[in-house]
């Protein structure tokens, strides 16, 4: 995916926001409010379309509800109710002849290369919804809603459940794939011999970097559970011979002496103190003058700041981390032995902050 030019994408986002606000001004406030406060229904329905197999069974041909029943939803009347609601939300297309897939349905189909099916399933999971249900209590006490709901951090929870850990890893893989090609095409990735992806999940970003830069070798570091998933996935893609896999706790150690390290959507998971701890581990490992690349959705005046704001709320509910501005990320970098970053914006929401060990 080469993607649209940055100015075009941001322009389209700006136009979409302005048109939505203009339409909102014409609608009764009670209608708008009812839409906003029913978001949990939308999340649950999107997840159900995936887990029930309904999204996968829809195609370009109109189908009646009775022809779409399956093991997860064996009653045709219930299928009708689900798809009628999905059509009202624009997730499927409805006509007098039945229901068929639209472009949003295709984004929920598991076999699609740019599917967000795992992400929809994770957002609709009991673990995620329970965390959001504890938001009022947790913010009042200054605690993390996920811990309030489950008694452990999200990372401890994922480590205890293979199914949940795998689902989360697949969801993060889907998010990474959305802009990985644009990220690795920035000048920050040019001229590297070896790149260590710290907390890199199943290796989606590293895989794209290796495909874009044929002379590059990769090192992938994550938990043992995730590295096992990464090995299986990278074997299937054919890039595993160029990647060294390391299972490690990245807050204690990462492979040392390498010329470049990347953290994509990692620092936003953590408080400032934990983010500094992680950066100090990398600073101790990095070769003199080495390159650190932070890939983050930064806050600040921009047409895509609304996207950063919604991700920031997910961090509030799940991890206790937060999205940061370029200035806040620069402060973390300077405090841990790195230079002020050069910022490379992409056509989508992510930016790459390129810093050097000093």
N, C-alpha and C positions, 0 to 999 in steps of 0.2 A: 504494500500500500504506500504509494508516494504521498497521498493526501493532498488536500487543497493548500494553496499558499497561506501563510499565517494570517495575512491581512484579510484574506477572503473568509477563512473560517471564523475569525474573531468578528468580522463584519456580519456574517450570517447569524452568529450568536447574538450580537447587538440588535439586529433587526428582529429576531425571534423574541427577545426580551421586550422590546418596545411594542411589538404587535400584541403580545400577550397582555401587557399592562394596559394597552388601549382597549382591548376587548374586556378586560376585567373592569374597567371604569364604567362600561355600559351594563354590566350585569348587576343584579341585586346583591348587596353585601352578604345576605343570608345564604345565597346560593354559593358564592365564593367560599365562605367560611365552611359550609357543609362539605365542599370538595376537599378543603385543606385538612379537616379533622377526620376524614375517612381514609386517610392514606394507608393505614394498616390493612384495610380490606384490599387495596390495590397490590400491596406487597405480597400478601398471602395468596391472592389470586394468581399473580405472575408465577410464584413458586409452585402452585398447584398445577398450572398448565404444564410445567416441566415434569414434576414428579408423577403426575397421573398419566403421562404419555400423550395427552391431548395435543400439545403443541407439535410433537413429532408426527402425529397421525394426520394433521392438516396439511393440505397442499393447495395447488392452484384451482382444484376442482371443488365447486360447492358440495358440501356433504351435510346430510341431516344428522341430528344429534344421535339418532338410533344407530347409525352406521359408525359412530365414533366411540361407542362404549368399549370398555376394556377392563382388565382385572382390577385396576385401582378405582374406577368409577363404573360399576356394572349397570347402573340404572339410567335409562335414556332421559328420563325427566330431569334427573340431577345434572346430566351432561348439558341438557338444554339450558338450565339455569346458569351453570358455570359459563358457558359460551355466550349466552345473552349478556351477562355481566362483563365478560371480556370484550365483547363488541362495543359495549357502552364506553369502555375505557380506551378503545382503539387498539386493543391487543390482538384482535382478530377482525376479519371482515364478515359482515352479515348481509345476506340478500334473501329474497323470497325463496330461493332454491336451497338455502342452507348456509353453512359456514365454510370459510376458506382462509388460508394463510394470507397475511399481509407482511410488510417488511418488519414489523415488530414481532410478529409470530416467528418469523425466520430467525430473529435474534435469540429466541428461546429454544430453538431446535438444537439438540445436542450434537448432531452430526455436522453442523455448519462450522466453517473455519473461524468465524468471528462471533461465535455464539457467546451469550452471557447466561447460559442455562445454569451453570454452577453458582454464579453470583446471585441469580434470582432465587435459587434454592437455599443458599446460605442466608440471605436476607429474610426469607420466609421461615427459617428454622426456628424451632422452639427456643434454642439457646439465644439467638439474636433478639427475638421478640420479647423474651423474658427480661433481657437487659434493658430494653427500651421501657418496659413497664415499670422499672424501678427508678426511672430518671428523676421524678420529683423528689423522692426520698433521698437519693444519692447526692444530687446537687445541693440539697439543703444541708447535708452533712459533710460535703466536700470529699465524697468518696467516688469510686468508679462504679457506675450502674451495673456493669457486668459482674464485678466482684460482689456487689450487693445481692444480685440475683442468684449467683451460683456458689458463692463462698470461696472462689479461687479466681485468679486472673484468667483472662481469655487464653493466654499461652499455656497455662497449666491445664485448663480445660481441654484444649486441642491436643495436648500431649497425652492425655488420659484416654482419648477416644480416637481409634484409628479412623472410624467413619467420618467424624467431625473434622479431624485433622486433614484427611484427604479432601473432603469437600472444600475446606477453607483454602488449601493449597491450589486446588483447581480454580476456585474463584479468583484468587490473586493472579494466577496464570492468565486467566481471561482478561483481567484488567490490564496487565502488563502488555499483552499482545495488541491492545488498542492503539498504543502510540509508540511501541518499541522501535519500529522502523524509523519513525521521525526522530526519536531520541538518538539512536546510534548514527544518524546522518549528520548530527551537529559536529562542529569542529572539535568539540571536547573529546571525541572518540578517535580522532585522526592520529595516525602515526604511532599507535600503541603496538607493542610486541606481545605483552601479557596483560590481561585484565582480570582482576579478582572481584567477583560479584559477591558481596557480603550480605547474607540474608536474602539471597537471590531466588528463593523458592525452587520451583522445578526447572529453572534455567531459561525461561522464555526470552528475557532480555539478552542474556549471554548468547543464546542461540542466534538471535537476530544480529548481534554484533559480529559474530563469527561469519555469518553469511555475507554481511556487508563489507567486512574487512578480511579478505582471504588469508593474509599473513598473520592474523591474530590468533593467539592461544588463550584459553580461558581457564579460570579456577573458580569453582562454585562452592560456597560455604553456606551451610544451613544445618538445621537439626538432623539427627540420624533418620527420623521418620520422613522428613521431606527429601533428604538426599536419596533415600531409597526410591521414592516416586520419581525424582529427577533422573536417576539412572535409567529406569524403565522408559521414560518419555524420550530422553536424549538418544538412547539406543535406537529407537524407532525412527528418529529424525536423521540419523547418520552423522551427527556432529560430535558424538561422545569421544571419538579418538583424539579430538583437539581440546578436550576439557578434562581437568583434574578435579575430582570430587573430594570435598573435605567435610566430614561431619564434626561439628564443633559448637560450643557455646560461644557466640561471637562477642559476648561481653567479657570473656576471659582471654580468648586468643583467636587470631586469624593467621593464615600463612604469612610468613615474613619475607622481607627483601624484594617484594615485587614492585614494578614501576608504577602501577595504577590500580586503584580500587574504586568500586562504584557501590553506592547505596541508593536503591530506587524505592521510594515510598517506604522507607524504614524509619527515618528519624521522626516522622509524624506519629509513629506509634508510641512515642516515649516522652516523658517529662524532660525538662531541660537538664536535670541532673543525670538522668539515665542516658540522654543523647550525648552529653559530654563524656560520660564514661565510655561509651562505644567509640566515639571519635578518638579518645586517648588510646584505646587499644589499637586502632588502625594507625594512629600516628607513631606508636612505638614499633609497629611492624613495617611501615612503609619505607622504601628506599629513599635516601637523601634526594630532595628535589622532586620526589614522586608526585603523581597526580591523584587527587581525590575528586570524584564526580558525585555530586548529590543531585538526584533526580527527584524533584518535589513539585507539587502543585502549590505555588506560592500565593499568599494573600496580598492584597493591594489593589489599587485602581486598575481594573481590567475588565473587559467584557466577560471573561471566564471566571471572575472572582466568585460568582454565585455557585459555580461547581465546587470551588475550593471550600466555600462556606458549608455546603452540604456534607462534604467529606469530613470537615472539621467536626460537625455534629456527630458523625459516626465514631470519630476518635473519642469524643467526649463520652459517648455511651459505652464504648467497648474497651478502650485501652488506657484512658487517662492521658493520652498524648494530644497533639494539636497540630494544625497547619500553621506555618510560620511565614512571615514576610522575608524578603531578601535580607533586610537589615538584621532580623533576628537570627537567621541562619548564618550570616556573616559574623555575628557576635559569638556564636557557638564555635565557628571555625577558628577565629582569632584566639579564643580562650584555650584551644586545644592544640595549638602549634601549626596552624595552617594560615595561608595568606588570604587576603580578601578575594572573593570569587569573581571570576568572569561569568556573566550570566548569558546563557544561550537559550532563548525562548524557542519553543517549537510551534507548529501550526495548531496544535491542540492545546490542552490545558497544562501539560507538564513543562517545566523549565529545567535545564541542566546547569548547575552551578559548578564551575571548574576552579578548584583551588590547588595550591601547591604546598608541600611540606616545607616549613621554614625553620 
